Amino acid sequence: MREDRDYYRLLGVSAQSEEVVIKAAYRALAQRYHPDTTTEPTIKADKKWLDINEAYEVLGDRRKRAEYDRLRRDRRNRRRLVSTASAAEPADGEKAAETLPADTADTPPPSDGLADGEGLSSNSQPSEVMRGRRQGAMLAISLSLLAVAVVALLLTLDGRRGLDSGTGLQAPQRSTGGLALASPPAGALVRPAGQMIEWDEQETPGTTVFAIDGVVITLSGRTQGTDRLTVLNIRGPEGPAIELTELAAFDHAAAEFAVGDVDMGTPTPEVIFTTFSGGAHCCVTVRVLDYIDGTWKTIQVAVQDGSEIGTFPTDRDGNGRPEFELLDGSFLYAFTAYAMSWAPPLYSELHNGELQDVSGGKGFRKQYERYMSQAQAECAKRENGACAAFVAAASRVGKSDWAWPIMLASYDPQSDWINPTGCRLPIGQGTCPTGSEVTFPTYPEALRAFLGAQGYMSPMYVAPANAAGPSFDCSRVSSANLKLICGTSELSAADRELARIYTRAMAFSTAPAVLRAAQIRFIEQRNNAPPDPDSIYGMYLERIRQLKALAGETP
């Protein structure tokens, strides 16, 4: 047990959380990072797996949790006492070595202008202390010169690697667009670009300054009313500074951030800033600050349940542009509780300051196939949350017809979870108006509608409120038969009923490709039949009868 580790933050819960909340949070994280099932990079997953188990070993035990809370309070009180004592110390003389500026604290004492022994009598030889200081100074100078030589050699080799052997021209390099620093500020922590960095004011109280790839990052905490805020400040010597604030989780400021190339359409490095607002699961806010045309642009990447993104965006599909790997939060709570929910990955790219969803690209096939395999294993255990994610991932790689019968044979029909509803109005990202909701009596129907609404499959037909026309758009038809259907109320009603029962039959079909082909044949026959209302109406009735039999409805 380590009181200096924030076990509550590792599990994403507050210090006041009840046992059931802590257990649910642990189960959700364990499902995501378990070595046998995780889709995360191995190094990150292994570290997270050890961290969450260490945290739950303490917080999941009442006695250990009480002891941890006591040690945590004592540590916080000690820190306050130290801060108070430091503020009361004299500023001059007594601690000169500790108050030297960062760029002079390690400088050797000034020389007296004499070589060793020069101007000294035989009985006034340099002391061992002075000799040690001078030898240390000479060694420091030698090491500094050696370091400069090594850096120069590496830069030369790097420049040679940038030469094209065929043309002798140097490969283009991305500039910092006015953000480059001549040297890091005094006291700044120099960190490499392209690496996610965790900062927590409990571990490093006060203001912390980082220098990364020509960008200066300052992180601190600020109290505003009863809230604690995480404050991020970004600046370069020629560009304007920008400050962002985010509500801190629990009682202290913390963030995960990075500097590096994320937007390959701009010449400067970007800043990734993520914060966790607290709660059992929610929420992580992910933002990117992109320096475009002399100003910082803030881009909201995601607000999602779960933990921070953990790893810097990488090029997963081989197109030369890094992608953010996030989670499709619409699956959480949709078909089961959070701890048992499965959320398929989503992939986004930044280009010229605009965020683009590229999840449907062929380059992510391996990632979705791996996720599909893991979700299928859980779906086989009658986990409805996993079954939904399994079919969604299969749809990404063109295997929805193969996955659907597997889902039908695996899902739990006895689940009492309230499935998501549909809407009779196009709502985009809004909320369905009261009275326009559509409920689905079974899990397959709800899943089919849900996947259609989220873009994983073709949209499922839901008749609009007070519908009078057919299932298709009459303003876009030109054939005589379709115009006839649009102008005849009985045929319009028959077409709506056909669309309804067809989508329901598809939800229960173990051979969706065969059913789809049969429906296409019907449409061709209907469109090419003589324009006779009675004949076309009879065709509709026969097809509706066939589909009702497939869907288990009484004809």
For each residue, the residues with C-beta under 8 A, 3 or more apart:
1: 58 64 67 68 71
2: 5
3: 68 71 72 74 75
4: 75 203
5: 2 10 54 55
6: 9 10 200 202 252
7: 10 11 54 55 58 59 68
8: 11 13 14 15 17 55 59 250
9: 6 12 200 249 250 254 276
10: 5 6 7 51 52 54 55
11: 7 8 22 25 26 29 52 55 56 59
12: 9 25 29 276 278 279 280 281 306 307
13: 8 17 21 22 25 59 279 280
14: 8 17 249 250 278 279
15: 8 69 250 251
16:
17: 8 13 14 21 22 25 280
18: 21 22
19: 22 23 60 62
20: 23 24
21: 13 17 18 24 25 280
22: 11 13 17 18 19 25 26 56 59 60
23: 19 20 26 27 60
24: 20 21 27 28 280 337 338 339
25: 11 12 13 17 21 22 28 29 280 281 339
26: 11 22 23 29 30 52 55 56 60
27: 23 24 30 31 339
28: 24 25 31 32 281 306 338 339 341
29: 11 12 25 26 32 33 48 52 307
30: 26 27 33 34 49 52 53
31: 27 28 34 37 339 340
32: 28 29 38 40 48 306 307
33: 29 30 38 40 45 48 49 52
34: 30 31 37 38 49
35: 38 45 46 49
36:
37: 31 34 374 377 378
38: 32 33 34 35 45 49
39: 345 367 370 371 374
40: 32 33 44 45 48 310 311
41: 44 45 311
42: 45 46
43: 46 47
44: 40 41 47 48 310 311
45: 33 35 38 40 41 42 48 49
46: 35 42 43 49 50
47: 43 44 50 51
48: 29 32 33 40 44 45 51 52 307 310
49: 30 33 34 35 38 45 46 52 53
50: 46 47 53 54
51: 10 47 48 54 55
52: 10 11 26 29 30 33 48 49 55 56
53: 30 49 50 56 57
54: 5 7 10 50 51 57 58
55: 5 7 8 10 11 26 51 52 58 59
56: 11 22 26 52 53 59 60
57: 53 54 60 61 64
58: 1 7 54 55 61 64 65 68
59: 7 8 11 13 22 55 56 64 65 68
60: 19 22 23 26 56 57 65
61: 57 58 64 65
62: 19 65 66
63: 66 67
64: 1 57 58 59 61 67 68
65: 58 59 60 61 62 68 69
66: 62 63 69 70
67: 1 63 64 70 71
68: 1 3 7 58 59 64 65 71 72
69: 15 65 66 72 73
70: 66 67 73 74
71: 1 3 67 68 74 75
72: 3 68 69 75 76
73: 69 70 76 77
74: 3 70 71 77 78
75: 3 4 71 72 78 79
76: 72 73 79 80
77: 73 74 80 81
78: 74 75 81 82
79: 75 76 82 83 205
80: 76 77 83 84
81: 77 78 84 85
82: 78 79 85 86
83: 79 80 86 87 205
84: 80 81 87 88
85: 81 82 88 89
86: 82 83 89
87: 83 84
88: 84 85
89: 85 86 94 95
90: 93 94 95
91: 99
92:
93: 90 96
94: 89 90
95: 89 90 98 99
96: 93 99 100
97: 100 105
98: 95
99: 91 95 96
100: 96 97 104 105
101: 104 105 186 187
102: 105 186 187
103: 186
104: 100 101 107
105: 97 100 101 102
106: 140
107: 104
108: 133 134 136 137 140
109: 133
110:
111: 114
112:
113:
114: 111 118 119 120
115: 118
116: 126 131 134
117: 120 125 126
118: 114 115
119: 114
120: 114 117 124 125 126
121: 124
122: 125
123:
124: 120 121
125: 117 120 122
126: 116 117 120 130 131 134
127: 130 131
128: 131 132
129: 132 133
130: 126 127 133 134
131: 116 126 127 128 134 135
132: 128 129 135 136
133: 108 109 129 130 136 137
134: 108 116 126 130 131 137 138
135: 131 132 138 139
136: 108 132 133 139 140
137: 108 133 134 140 141
138: 134 135 141 142
139: 135 136 142 143
140: 106 108 136 137 143 144
141: 137 138 144 145
142: 138 139 145 146
143: 139 140 146 147
144: 140 141 147 148
145: 141 142 148 149
146: 142 143 149 150
147: 143 144 150 151
148: 144 145 151 152
149: 145 146 152 153
150: 146 147 153 154
151: 147 148 154 155
152: 148 149 155 156
153: 149 150 156 157
154: 150 151 157 158
155: 151 152 158 159
156: 152 153 159 160
157: 153 154 160 161
158: 154 155 161 162
159: 155 156 162 163 170
160: 156 157 163
161: 157 158
162: 158 159 170 171 173
163: 159 160 168 169 170 171
164: 167 168 169 170 171
165: 168
166:
167: 164
168: 163 164 165
169: 163 164
170: 159 162 163 164 173
171: 162 163 164
172:
173: 162 170
174: 261 267 268 269
175: 180 267 268
176: 179 180 213 214 215 236 267 268 269
177: 239 266 267 268 291
178: 236 237 238 239 294
179: 176 214 215 236 237 238 239 268 269 291
180: 175 176 214 236
181: 184 185 211 214 216 236 237
182: 237
183:
184: 181 188 190 211 216
185: 181 188 209 211 216
186: 101 102 103
187: 101 102 209
188: 184 185 209 210 211 216
189: 208 209 210 211
190: 184 210 211 212
191: 195 197 210 211 212
192: 195 212 213
193: 212 213 258 259 260 261 269
194: 258 260 261 312
195: 191 192 258 260 312
196: 256 257 258 272 308 309 310 311 312
197: 191 210 256 257 258
198: 254 255 256 308
199: 204 208 219 254 255 256 257
200: 6 9 203 204 252 253 254
201: 204 205 206 219 220 221 252 253 254
202: 6 205 252 254
203: 4 200
204: 199 200 201 208
205: 79 83 201 202
206: 201 220
207: 218 219 220
208: 189 199 204 218 219 220
209: 185 187 188 189 216 217 218
210: 188 189 190 191 197 216 217 218 219
211: 181 184 185 188 189 190 191 215 216 217
212: 190 191 192 193 215 217 258 259 269
213: 176 192 193 259 260 269
214: 176 179 180 181 236 269
215: 176 179 211 212 234 235 236 259 269 271
216: 181 184 185 188 209 210 211 234 235 236
217: 209 210 211 212 232 233 234 257 259 271
218: 207 208 209 210 232 233 234 235
219: 199 201 207 208 210 230 231 232 233 253 255 257
220: 201 206 207 208 231 233 253
221: 201 228 229 230 231 248 252 253
222: 228 229 231 245 253
223: 227 228 229
224: 227 228 229
225:
226:
227: 223 224 247 248
228: 221 222 223 224 247 248 251 252 253
229: 221 222 223 224 245 246 247 248 253
230: 219 221 245 246 247 248 253 254 255 275
231: 219 220 221 222 243 244 245 253
232: 217 218 219 243 244 245 246 255 257 273
233: 217 218 219 220 241 242 243
234: 215 216 217 218 241 242 243 271 289 296
235: 215 216 218 239 240 241 242
236: 176 178 179 180 181 214 215 216 239 291
237: 178 179 181 182
238: 178 179
239: 177 178 179 235 236 291 294 295 296
240: 235 294 295 296
241: 233 234 235
242: 233 234 235 289 296 298
243: 231 232 233 234
244: 231 232 273 287 289 298
245: 222 229 230 231 232
246: 229 230 232 255 273 275 277 285
247: 227 228 229 230 275 277
248: 221 227 228 229 230 251 252 253 254 275
249: 9 14 252 254 275 276 277 278
250: 8 9 14 15 278
251: 15 228 248
252: 6 200 201 202 221 228 248 249
253: 200 201 219 220 221 222 228 229 230 231 248
254: 9 198 199 200 201 202 230 248 249 275 276
255: 198 199 219 230 232 246 273 274 275
256: 196 197 198 199 274 275 308 309 310
257: 196 197 199 217 219 232 271 272 273 274
258: 193 194 195 196 197 212 271 272 312
259: 193 212 213 215 217 269 270 271 272
260: 193 194 195 213 269 270 272 312
261: 174 193 194 264 269 270 322
262: 270 272 288 290 313 322 324 350
263: 266 270 288 290 350 351 352 353
264: 261 320 321 322 351
265: 350 351 352 353
266: 177 263 270 290 291 292 352 353
267: 174 175 176 177
268: 174 175 176 177 179 290 291
269: 174 176 179 193 212 213 214 215 259 260 261 291
270: 259 260 261 262 263 266 288 289 290 291 350
271: 215 217 234 257 258 259 288 289
272: 196 257 258 259 260 262 286 287 288 309 312 313
273: 232 244 246 255 257 286 287 288 289
274: 255 256 257 284 285 286 287 308 309
275: 230 246 247 248 249 254 255 256 284 285
276: 9 12 249 254 283 284 307 308
277: 246 247 249 282 283 284 285
278: 12 14 249 250
279: 12 13 14 282 283
280: 12 13 17 21 24 25 338
281: 12 25 28 305 306 332 338
282: 277 279 304 305
283: 276 277 279 303 304 305
284: 274 275 276 277 302 303 304 305 306 307 308 309
285: 246 274 275 277 300 302 303
286: 272 273 274 300 301 302 303 304 309 324 326
287: 244 272 273 274 298 299 300 301
288: 262 263 270 271 272 273 298 299 301 350
289: 234 242 244 270 271 273 296 297 298 299
290: 262 263 266 268 270 296 297 299 350 353
291: 177 179 236 239 266 268 269 270 294 295 296 297
292: 266 295 297 352 353
293:
294: 178 239 240 291
295: 239 240 291 292
296: 234 239 240 242 289 290 291
297: 289 290 291 292 353
298: 242 244 287 288 289
299: 287 288 289 290 350 353 354 355
300: 285 286 287 303 355
301: 286 287 288 324 326 348 355
302: 284 285 286 324 326 348
303: 283 284 285 286 300
304: 282 283 284 286 326 327 329
305: 281 282 283 284 327 329 332 338
306: 12 28 32 281 284 327 343
307: 12 29 32 48 276 284 310
308: 196 198 256 274 276 284
309: 196 256 272 274 284 286 313 324 325 326
310: 40 44 48 196 256 307
311: 40 41 44 196 314 325
312: 194 195 196 258 260 272 322
313: 262 272 309 322 323 324 325
314: 311 322 323
315: 318 319 320 321 322 323
316: 323 325 347 363 364 367
317: 323 347 358 361 362 363 364
318: 315 363
319: 315 361 363
320: 264 315
321: 264 315 349 351
322: 261 262 264 312 313 314 315 349
323: 313 314 315 316 317 347 348 349 358
324: 262 286 301 302 309 313 347 348 349
325: 309 311 313 316 345 346 347 367
326: 286 301 302 304 309 345 346 347 348
327: 304 305 306 332 343 344 345 346
328: 331 343 344 345 346 392 454
329: 304 305 332 343
330: 334 454
331: 328 334 335 341 342 343 344 385 388 389 392
332: 281 305 327 329 338 341 343
333: 336 337 338 341
334: 330 331 341 385 388 419 420 450
335: 331 341 384 385 387 388 415 417 419 420 443 446 447
336: 333 340 341 383 384 385 415 417
337: 24 333 340 341 417
338: 24 28 280 281 305 332 333 341
339: 24 25 27 28 31
340: 31 336 337 383 385 386
341: 28 331 332 333 334 335 336 337 338 385
342: 331 375 378 383 385 386 388 389 390
343: 306 327 328 329 331 332 389
344: 327 328 331 368 371 375 389 392 393 396
345: 39 325 326 327 328 359 364 367 368 371
346: 325 326 327 328 357 359
347: 316 317 323 324 325 326 357 358 359 361 364 367
348: 301 302 323 324 326 355 356 357 358 359
349: 321 322 323 324 355 356 358
350: 262 263 265 270 288 290 299 353 354 355 356
351: 263 264 265 321 354 356
352: 263 265 266 292
353: 263 265 266 290 292 297 299 350
354: 299 350 351
355: 299 300 301 348 349 350
356: 348 349 350 351
357: 346 347 348 360
358: 317 323 347 348 349 361 364
359: 345 346 347 348 364 396
360: 357 396
361: 317 319 347 358 364
362: 317 365
363: 316 317 318 319
364: 316 317 345 347 358 359 361 367 368 396
365: 362 368 369 396 397
366: 369 370
367: 39 316 325 345 347 364 370 371
368: 344 345 364 365 371 372 393 394 396 397
369: 365 366 372 373 393 397
370: 39 366 367 373 374
371: 39 344 345 367 368 374 375 389 393
372: 368 369 375 376 390 393 394 397 399 403
373: 369 370 376 377
374: 37 39 370 371 377 378
375: 342 344 371 372 378 379 386 387 389 390 393
376: 372 373 379 380 386 390 403 406
377: 37 373 374 380 381 386
378: 37 342 374 375 381 383 386 390
379: 375 376 382 383 386 387 390 406 407 410 411
380: 376 377 410
381: 377 378 386
382: 379 410 411 412
383: 336 340 342 378 379 386 387 412
384: 335 336 387 388 411 412 415 417 443
385: 331 334 335 336 340 341 342 388 389
386: 340 342 375 376 377 378 379 381 383 389 390
387: 335 375 379 383 384 390 391 407 410 411 447
388: 331 334 335 342 384 385 391 392 447 450 451
389: 331 342 343 344 371 375 385 386 392 393
390: 342 372 375 376 378 379 386 387 393 394 403 406 407
391: 387 388 394 395 400 403 404 407 447 451 456
392: 328 331 344 388 389 395 396 451 454 456
393: 344 368 369 371 372 375 389 390 396 397
394: 368 372 390 391 397 399 400 402 403
395: 391 392 398 399 400 403 451 456 457
396: 344 359 360 364 365 368 392 393 456
397: 365 368 369 372 393 394
398: 395
399: 372 394 395 402 403
400: 391 394 395 403 404 456 457 512
401: 404 512 513
402: 394 399 405 406
403: 372 376 390 391 394 395 399 400 406 407
404: 391 400 401 407 408 509 510 512
405: 402 408 409 510 511
406: 376 379 390 402 403 409 410
407: 379 387 390 391 403 404 410 411 444 447
408: 404 405 411 444 508 510
409: 405 406
410: 379 380 382 387 406 407
411: 379 382 384 387 407 408 415 443 444
412: 382 383 384 415 443
413: 442 443
414:
415: 335 336 384 411 412 443
416:
417: 335 336 337 384
418:
419: 334 335 439 440 443 446 447 450
420: 334 335 446 449 450
421: 432 437 438 439 440 446
422: 432 437 438 439 440 449 453 460 462
423: 426 427 432 433 436 437 438 462
424: 432 436 437 438 462 463 464 465
425: 432 433 436 464 465
426: 423
427: 423 430 431 432 433
428:
429:
430: 427
431: 427
432: 421 422 423 424 425 427 436 437
433: 423 425 427 436
434: 437
435: 465
436: 423 424 425 432 433 465
437: 421 422 423 424 432 434
438: 421 422 423 424 449 462
439: 419 421 422
440: 419 421 422 445 446 449
441: 445
442: 413 445 446 507
443: 335 384 411 412 413 415 419 446 447
444: 407 408 411 447 448 507 508
445: 440 441 442 448 449 504 507
446: 335 419 420 421 440 442 443 449 450
447: 335 387 388 391 407 419 443 444 450 451 507
448: 444 445 451 452 457 460 503 506 507
449: 420 422 438 440 445 446 452 453 460 462 503
450: 334 388 419 420 446 447 453 454
451: 388 391 392 395 447 448 454 456 457
452: 448 449 455 456 457 458 459 460
453: 422 449 450 459 460
454: 328 330 392 450 451
455: 452
456: 391 392 395 396 400 451 452
457: 395 400 448 451 452 460
458: 452
459: 452 453
460: 422 448 449 452 453 457 503
461: 471 499 500 502 503
462: 422 423 424 438 449
463: 424 467 471 496 499 500
464: 424 425 467
465: 424 425 435 436
466:
467: 463 464 496
468: 489 492
469: 474 486 492
470: 474 485 486 491 492 495 496 499
471: 461 463 495 496 498 499
472: 476 477 482 495
473: 476 477
474: 469 470 477 482 483 486
475:
476: 472 473
477: 472 473 474 482 483 486
478: 482 483
479: 482 483 527
480: 483 484 531
481: 484 485 526 527 528 529 531 536
482: 472 474 477 478 479 485 486 527
483: 474 477 478 479 480 486 487
484: 480 481 487 488 491 531 533 536
485: 470 481 482 488 491 492 495 536
486: 469 470 474 477 482 483 492
487: 483 484
488: 484 485 491 492 533
489: 468 492 493
490: 493 494 533 537
491: 470 484 485 488 494 495 533 536 537 540
492: 468 469 470 485 486 488 489 495 496
493: 489 490 496 497
494: 490 491 497 498 537 540 541 544
495: 470 471 472 485 491 492 498 499 540
496: 463 467 470 471 492 493 499 500
497: 493 494 500 501 540 544
498: 471 494 495 501 502 540 543 544 547
499: 461 463 470 471 495 496 502 503
500: 461 463 496 497 503 504
501: 497 498 504 505 544 547 548 551 553
502: 461 498 499 505 506 519 547
503: 448 449 460 461 499 500 506 507
504: 445 500 501 507 508 547 551 553
505: 501 502 508 509 515 547 548 550 551
506: 448 502 503 509 512 515 516
507: 442 444 445 447 448 503 504 551
508: 408 444 504 505 550 551 552
509: 404 505 506 512 514 515 550
510: 404 405 408
511: 405 514 515
512: 400 401 404 506 509 515 516
513: 401 516 517
514: 509 511 517 518
515: 505 506 509 511 512 518 519 550
516: 506 512 513 519 520
517: 513 514 520 521
518: 514 515 521 522
519: 502 515 516 522 523
520: 516 517 523 524
521: 517 518 524 525
522: 518 519 525 526 539 543
523: 519 520 526 527
524: 520 521 527 528
525: 521 522 528 529 539
526: 481 522 523 529 536 539 540
527: 479 481 482 523 524
528: 481 524 525
529: 481 525 526 532 535 536 539
530: 535
531: 480 481 484 536
532: 529 535 536
533: 484 488 490 491 536 537
534: 537 538
535: 529 530 532 538 539
536: 481 484 485 491 526 529 531 532 533 539 540
537: 490 491 494 533 534 540 541
538: 534 535 541 542
539: 522 525 526 529 535 536 542 543
540: 491 494 495 497 498 526 536 537 543 544
541: 494 537 538 544 545
542: 538 539 545 546
543: 498 522 539 540 546 547
544: 494 497 498 501 540 541 547 548 555
545: 541 542 548 549 555
546: 542 543 549 550
547: 498 501 502 504 505 543 544 550 551
548: 501 505 544 545 551 553 554 555
549: 545 546 552 553 555
550: 505 508 509 515 546 547
551: 501 504 505 507 508 547 548
552: 508 549
553: 501 504 548 549
554: 548
555: 544 545 548 549
